[in-house]
Amino acid sequence: MKAFLVALLGFGILQSMTGQTAVTDPKKNEALVTIGTMSALSLYNTYVAIGAVADAYGRDVYTAQNVGDLMKEQLTILPTAKAQVEKLKYSGYLEDQTDIDYCQRIMDCLDLLILEAGGLSEYALHGDLDAQLNYANAREDAWELITKILQL
């Protein structure tokens, strides 16, 4: 199963980043494939990590404070990652609209992961039922977008 997922991940990124691109410079193409692969891996792993923390909290493995601390870390790094992708999107380095659109999808997904992490944190720390609903909705929307990005 893991090998199949890795194969799908690699195929999806190659399709997303180079399938329709006008990039002819092999070095630039390799950089774009690397960026695409790493960003997709990051989205997928972040989604899994947030869900694992939620599951651990639901099974009383993690305390509310553990959840708050772990989600604080996510809520620190995710906006930074989004800002970097945004810089790339507007830098002029990307020549093909497919690559620019890919960056926007990554940014949209990072926004959803931020909402997901924030909702989980607020629910765990304060028992806020609206936050629990925000977490669940953001999680569902994030997975939908991740599956599109990875072409799963």
N, C-alpha and C positions, 0 to 999 in steps of 0.2 A: 504494500500500500504506500509506504513512504517513497519508494523509488518511482511509483506511478505519479505521486503528487509532485515530486521534484521534476519529473519529465514534463508534466503539464505546466508547471510553473515556468520552466525554461522555455517551453514552446510558446506559452502565452506572452511572455515578455518579448521574445524575439519577434513575434507577430506584432505586438503593440508598438515596439520601438523601431523596428526595421522593416516590417512587412510592406509598408507603403511609403516609406520615407525616400526622399530624394538625396539623401546623404551619399556621396560617392567617395569621400575620404575614408579609407579603411581605419585609420587611427581614431577619427572622430566617431565613426560608426561603432567601434569597439567601446569607446567611452560612453556612448549613448546606451548600448546594450548593458554595460556594467551599471550605469545609473538606474536603468529600468529594472534590472534584476535586483539590485540592492533595495530600491524603493519598494518593490512588490514584496520582497522578503520581509522588510520592516513592517509593512502594513499587516501582512498575514501574522507574523509573530506577535505584534502588538495586540491584535485582535484576540489571538489565542491566550496571551498573557493576562489580559484584562478578564477574560472569561474564566481562566483558571483561578484567579484571585477571587472572583465572585463565587465560584464553586466552593473554594476553600472556606470562605466566609459563611456560606450557606450550610456547610457541614461542621461549623464551629472549629475549624482548624486554624483559621486566622481570626484575630480579634478585630473590632472596629478600628482600633488604632493601627494595626498592621495594614488593613485595607487603606486607611487614610494616608499612611506613609508611602505605600507602594503607588497609589494613584497620584500622590503629590509629585513623585518622580516622573510619572508619565505626563502629568500636566505641566511639567517643566520642560521636558525634552520635545514633546509633540509640537508645541508652537514654534520652537526653534527649528525643527525639521521643516515645518510648513514654510517658515520664512526663507529657508535656504532654497526650497523648491520654487518658491515665488521669485526669488532672485534669478534663478536659472531661467525660469519662464520668460522673464522680461530682459534678460541679459543681452539678447541678440545672438547668443551662441547657437540656439536652436533655429534651424532654417526651415524646417518642414512643419506645416500646421499639425500633422499627426503627433509630432513630438510635443508641441505646445499644448495640444489638447490633452495628451497624456499627463503632462504636469498639472493641468487643471483638475483632472480626475484624482490625482494623488492628493492635491490640496483639499479637495472636497472630502476625500476619505479621511484625511488627517483631522479635518473639522469634526467629522462624525466620531472618530476615536476620542477626540477631546471631550465631546459631549458624553460619550459612553463612560469614560474614566471619571468625569466630574459627577455624573449621575450616581455611579457606584459609590464614590467617596461620600457624597452627601447622604445617600441612603444609609450607608454603614455608620457614619459618624452621628447622624441626627435623626435617623429613622424616617426621613422625609419620603412619603409615598409618591409624591410628584416626581421626586428625583429617581425613584425606582422605575417609574414609568418612562422617564426621560432616558434612563440607562437602557431599558428594554427596547425602546423605539430606535435609539441611536445604534444599538447593537444589530438589530435587524437590518437597518438601512446600510450600516457599514458592511455587513456581510454581502448584501446585494451588490454593492459597489465593488467590493474586493473580488467577487466572483466574475464581474464584468472585466475588471482590470486584468485578472489572471486568466481570463477566458476559460473558466472552469465550467 
